[in-house]
Amino acid sequence: MKNKVFPLLSVGFGLLLVSGPLSAHHGKGAFDMENLTIEKGTVTKFEFINPHALIFIEVMGDKGNVEHWIAESSSNNHLSRGGYDKNSLKPGDQVIVTGHRAKNGAYGLELQCKECSVADSQNKVLLGYYF
């Protein structure tokens, strides 16, 4: 019996060490969670995939240049429960995206908050937060 305890404890400890970083996937440290950013643009691609749906948007920058933004939403499974599907957004859709911008200044938005959404020019929500 004593011969089996040490290997069992070693395996358990090893699994504990490896499992710690798994929760880091849902960390929001890379995004400015204190402020909302609003961008208006055109959807170029919508990937209704796991682990997060991705919305690719072209935005006209302040200097007249085109900026390529990526907005990350919830999983397709989660969004499906809210009534959204792969056809909720289509290339060419004019949208207003509200989300939390990447802290490093990249053209990235995190859309997993109650105030976050993708709306059309009449503010009809095309893709929103669902819980």
Backbone bond lengths (Angstrom), bond angles and torsions (degrees), N, CA, C in turn:
res aa  C-N    CA-C-N  psi(-1)  N-CA   C-N-CA  omega(-1)  CA-C   N-CA-C  phi
1 M - - - 1.458 - - 1.532 111.25 -
2 K 1.354 116.82 -42.77 1.459 120.39 -179.84 1.529 110.98 -63.03
3 N 1.311 117.14 -31.62 1.464 121.13 -179.17 1.527 111.94 -67.98
4 K 1.324 117.97 -23.14 1.462 121.54 -178.36 1.524 112.60 -92.16
5 V 1.307 118.53 -19.14 1.466 122.13 -176.43 1.526 111.12 -68.59
6 F 1.323 117.60 -46.99 1.463 120.14 -177.51 1.533 112.31 -61.61
7 P 1.341 119.59 -49.11 1.472 118.94 177.73 1.532 112.48 -61.56
8 L 1.320 116.41 -37.26 1.465 119.53 179.35 1.521 111.24 -65.93
9 L 1.321 116.83 -43.11 1.462 120.63 177.19 1.527 111.12 -65.37
10 S 1.315 117.30 -38.06 1.468 121.24 178.84 1.524 111.29 -63.04
11 V 1.312 116.44 -44.61 1.467 120.64 178.12 1.525 109.93 -63.75
12 G 1.320 117.76 -44.95 1.468 121.55 179.34 1.518 112.11 -60.87
13 F 1.336 116.15 -43.67 1.461 120.26 178.63 1.531 110.72 -65.16
14 G 1.323 116.29 -41.33 1.469 120.25 178.28 1.523 112.10 -60.80
15 L 1.325 117.03 -43.28 1.471 120.85 177.83 1.524 111.29 -63.89
16 L 1.318 116.20 -37.36 1.465 120.41 178.21 1.523 111.06 -63.67
17 L 1.318 116.97 -42.32 1.460 121.15 178.52 1.527 112.12 -63.47
18 V 1.308 116.26 -42.26 1.463 121.41 -177.60 1.523 111.56 -72.01
19 S 1.312 118.32 -32.07 1.460 120.77 -175.04 1.519 113.49 -75.76
20 G 1.321 119.18 -19.22 1.468 121.97 -179.06 1.517 113.53 -55.27
21 P 1.329 119.16 -51.09 1.465 120.48 -178.26 1.525 114.76 -66.47
22 L 1.323 119.12 -15.90 1.460 120.55 -178.05 1.517 112.56 -60.63
23 S 1.331 118.38 -34.90 1.462 120.52 -179.94 1.521 111.39 -72.17
24 A 1.320 118.32 -17.02 1.459 121.34 -179.03 1.523 112.34 -65.60
25 H 1.331 117.86 -21.33 1.459 121.36 -179.29 1.526 111.93 -55.97
26 H 1.317 117.43 -36.90 1.450 120.34 -177.15 1.516 113.69 -96.11
27 G 1.304 117.66 14.97 1.450 121.08 176.47 1.521 110.89 -67.39
28 K 1.306 116.10 148.58 1.465 120.75 -179.46 1.526 110.66 -115.47
29 G 1.332 116.33 17.61 1.455 121.08 -177.54 1.512 113.91 -62.80
30 A 1.312 118.81 -21.56 1.464 121.82 -178.64 1.529 112.31 -82.05
31 F 1.331 117.14 -7.65 1.462 120.88 -176.02 1.525 110.80 -117.46
32 D 1.322 116.09 149.39 1.465 122.41 176.68 1.524 108.02 -79.59
33 M 1.321 116.45 93.39 1.459 121.81 -175.54 1.532 112.95 -80.29
34 E 1.317 117.42 -4.02 1.465 121.09 179.60 1.528 112.17 -87.87
35 N 1.319 116.61 -23.71 1.470 120.79 -174.68 1.524 110.94 -127.41
36 L 1.328 115.10 148.39 1.456 121.42 174.78 1.521 109.36 -100.93
37 T 1.312 115.71 142.92 1.460 122.71 176.04 1.523 107.09 -114.76
38 I 1.319 116.72 136.45 1.465 121.93 178.49 1.529 108.16 -118.47
39 E 1.320 115.25 125.30 1.465 121.42 178.54 1.525 109.31 -127.58
40 K 1.338 115.48 140.23 1.469 121.32 176.01 1.518 107.75 -110.48
41 G 1.342 115.44 134.42 1.450 118.01 -178.58 1.512 112.99 -170.73
42 T 1.328 114.65 -162.83 1.452 122.62 -176.73 1.520 109.89 -120.14
43 V 1.324 116.12 129.64 1.465 120.94 176.72 1.521 108.35 -67.58
44 T 1.348 116.04 129.07 1.462 119.97 175.34 1.524 111.10 -106.07
45 K 1.344 116.21 -23.62 1.462 120.62 -178.85 1.524 108.66 -163.25
46 F 1.331 116.12 144.51 1.462 122.00 176.60 1.517 107.82 -132.35
47 E 1.323 116.41 116.39 1.462 121.58 179.51 1.528 108.27 -106.85
48 F 1.306 116.06 107.00 1.463 123.58 -179.47 1.527 107.42 -89.94
49 I 1.342 116.11 76.78 1.462 122.36 -169.91 1.525 111.17 -131.28
50 N 1.323 114.75 168.34 1.465 121.47 169.70 1.518 108.05 -95.22
51 P 1.306 121.52 151.02 1.455 124.50 4.15 1.529 113.77 -83.68
52 H 1.353 118.12 -13.75 1.458 121.08 178.99 1.517 110.01 -141.60
53 A 1.321 115.99 138.34 1.467 120.05 173.80 1.529 108.09 -68.67
54 L 1.325 116.60 140.88 1.458 121.69 -178.69 1.521 109.65 -119.81
55 I 1.335 115.51 133.90 1.456 121.94 178.13 1.527 107.03 -118.07
56 F 1.317 116.44 120.51 1.453 121.90 179.25 1.529 107.46 -99.36
57 I 1.333 115.93 128.60 1.461 121.04 -171.80 1.530 109.99 -134.17
58 E 1.320 115.96 137.27 1.464 120.99 171.05 1.521 107.73 -98.54
59 V 1.334 115.11 126.56 1.461 122.00 -177.95 1.520 108.11 -122.04
60 M 1.332 117.43 138.77 1.453 121.48 175.79 1.522 107.87 -80.88
61 G 1.337 116.67 117.49 1.458 122.09 -178.51 1.519 112.43 -72.97
62 D 1.319 115.61 171.51 1.468 122.00 -179.04 1.526 112.87 -59.95
63 K 1.328 117.07 -29.61 1.466 121.70 -177.77 1.522 112.38 -97.38
64 G 1.340 116.72 12.00 1.453 120.96 178.09 1.519 113.98 85.64
65 N 1.312 117.42 4.84 1.461 120.50 178.45 1.525 110.07 -90.67
66 V 1.339 115.83 153.78 1.463 120.66 179.20 1.527 108.83 -85.41
67 E 1.339 115.16 127.94 1.460 121.95 176.65 1.525 108.32 -107.67
68 H 1.312 116.15 136.46 1.469 121.75 -179.85 1.523 108.74 -102.29
69 W 1.328 115.97 107.78 1.459 123.03 -177.42 1.527 110.54 -101.49
70 I 1.332 115.34 152.19 1.468 122.02 172.24 1.522 107.30 -127.33
71 A 1.325 115.48 125.70 1.466 121.25 177.22 1.523 107.94 -110.46
72 E 1.317 115.71 131.25 1.463 121.94 -177.98 1.520 109.24 -107.37
73 S 1.325 116.41 122.18 1.457 122.02 -179.06 1.532 109.64 -109.53
74 S 1.308 116.38 -164.66 1.459 122.07 178.10 1.525 110.53 -72.96
75 S 1.319 116.56 178.29 1.462 121.00 178.77 1.527 110.32 -70.20
76 N 1.323 116.36 159.21 1.462 119.75 178.56 1.524 110.96 -62.57
77 N 1.314 118.10 -35.12 1.453 121.47 177.93 1.533 110.39 -62.60
78 H 1.301 115.60 -45.32 1.464 120.93 179.93 1.535 110.43 -64.30
79 L 1.324 116.42 -46.70 1.466 120.47 -179.16 1.529 111.53 -65.45
80 S 1.336 117.40 -34.85 1.471 121.04 178.36 1.518 111.35 -58.99
81 R 1.326 116.21 -37.86 1.468 119.66 179.07 1.525 111.57 -65.50
82 G 1.319 116.88 -20.75 1.461 121.52 177.17 1.518 112.96 -92.51
83 G 1.342 116.99 2.86 1.453 120.56 177.41 1.519 114.61 95.21
84 Y 1.334 117.67 5.72 1.465 121.04 -179.76 1.526 109.43 -93.53
85 D 1.345 116.19 155.03 1.456 120.39 177.17 1.520 109.90 -147.21
86 K 1.337 116.02 -174.15 1.463 120.76 -176.25 1.524 113.08 -64.23
87 N 1.340 117.41 -13.94 1.461 121.38 179.68 1.531 112.92 -100.91
88 S 1.320 117.33 6.59 1.465 120.40 -179.36 1.524 111.96 -64.85
89 L 1.316 116.37 -31.48 1.467 122.16 176.39 1.517 108.43 -129.70
90 K 1.340 115.14 142.10 1.462 120.16 -179.52 1.525 109.55 -132.44
91 P 1.335 116.73 149.61 1.462 118.64 175.01 1.530 109.97 -54.11
92 G 1.319 115.49 135.60 1.463 121.20 -178.37 1.517 113.44 98.97
93 D 1.334 117.88 -17.22 1.470 120.36 177.78 1.525 109.61 -62.02
94 Q 1.327 116.07 131.18 1.459 121.89 173.50 1.521 107.05 -85.58
95 V 1.336 116.84 125.18 1.461 119.96 -173.05 1.528 112.40 -134.32
96 I 1.317 112.92 159.28 1.464 122.73 170.78 1.529 104.74 -118.04
97 V 1.316 116.42 116.84 1.462 121.64 -175.87 1.526 109.17 -108.06
98 T 1.322 116.11 127.57 1.462 122.13 178.30 1.520 108.15 -118.05
99 G 1.330 116.89 122.16 1.455 120.54 -179.06 1.510 111.75 -164.61
100 H 1.318 115.07 -172.10 1.458 122.55 -179.85 1.520 108.88 -99.90
101 R 1.342 115.95 122.45 1.462 120.98 -175.45 1.525 112.04 -78.69
102 A 1.313 114.76 151.31 1.464 121.49 175.54 1.528 109.18 -60.79
103 K 1.319 117.06 135.20 1.463 122.14 -178.57 1.518 112.62 -64.85
104 N 1.325 117.81 -27.55 1.462 120.65 -176.73 1.529 113.08 -81.27
105 G 1.337 117.14 4.08 1.458 120.70 177.58 1.525 114.27 87.46
106 A 1.330 117.48 -2.32 1.467 120.41 177.87 1.524 109.80 -64.26
107 Y 1.305 115.80 157.92 1.464 121.14 179.21 1.533 109.54 -81.45
108 G 1.312 115.53 65.56 1.452 121.58 -179.34 1.511 111.06 -131.93
109 L 1.330 116.24 140.24 1.462 122.07 178.18 1.522 109.96 -126.82
110 E 1.310 115.61 143.85 1.454 123.31 174.53 1.523 106.06 -106.38
111 L 1.347 117.26 127.02 1.467 121.37 -172.09 1.525 113.96 -112.58
112 Q 1.304 118.30 27.31 1.461 119.44 -176.25 1.530 110.91 -103.34
113 C 1.319 116.47 65.86 1.457 122.16 175.91 1.527 108.36 -149.11
114 K 1.300 117.20 161.05 1.465 120.53 -177.03 1.520 112.45 -63.49
115 E 1.321 117.16 -30.92 1.468 121.56 -178.96 1.527 112.26 -84.91
116 C 1.322 117.30 -11.25 1.463 122.15 -176.13 1.528 110.69 -81.65
117 S 1.342 115.96 140.07 1.464 119.12 178.81 1.523 110.93 -165.69
118 V 1.310 113.85 168.65 1.454 122.84 168.38 1.524 104.51 -121.90
119 A 1.323 116.86 118.59 1.466 121.60 -175.90 1.523 109.57 -125.06
120 D 1.343 115.44 161.33 1.464 119.05 174.66 1.534 108.57 -86.62
121 S 1.324 116.96 -177.41 1.465 120.85 -175.95 1.532 113.54 -65.85
122 Q 1.338 117.63 -16.08 1.472 121.26 175.27 1.529 111.32 -97.02
123 N 1.344 116.37 13.61 1.467 124.10 -179.49 1.526 114.17 64.79
124 K 1.322 117.14 21.56 1.464 120.26 171.79 1.524 106.93 -78.26
125 V 1.340 116.45 124.77 1.458 120.81 -177.39 1.531 109.81 -71.15
126 L 1.326 115.17 121.65 1.463 121.89 177.81 1.521 110.82 -94.40
127 L 1.319 115.97 -28.30 1.457 122.13 178.83 1.518 106.93 -153.70
128 G 1.310 116.50 120.60 1.460 119.56 -175.91 1.500 112.77 -137.09
129 Y 1.290 113.72 178.97 1.467 121.81 -179.43 1.512 109.08 -73.95
130 Y 1.326 115.85 137.49 1.449 119.42 -180.00 1.518 109.87 -136.35
131 F 1.326 117.16 124.10 1.472 123.25 171.39 1.489 109.09 -144.71
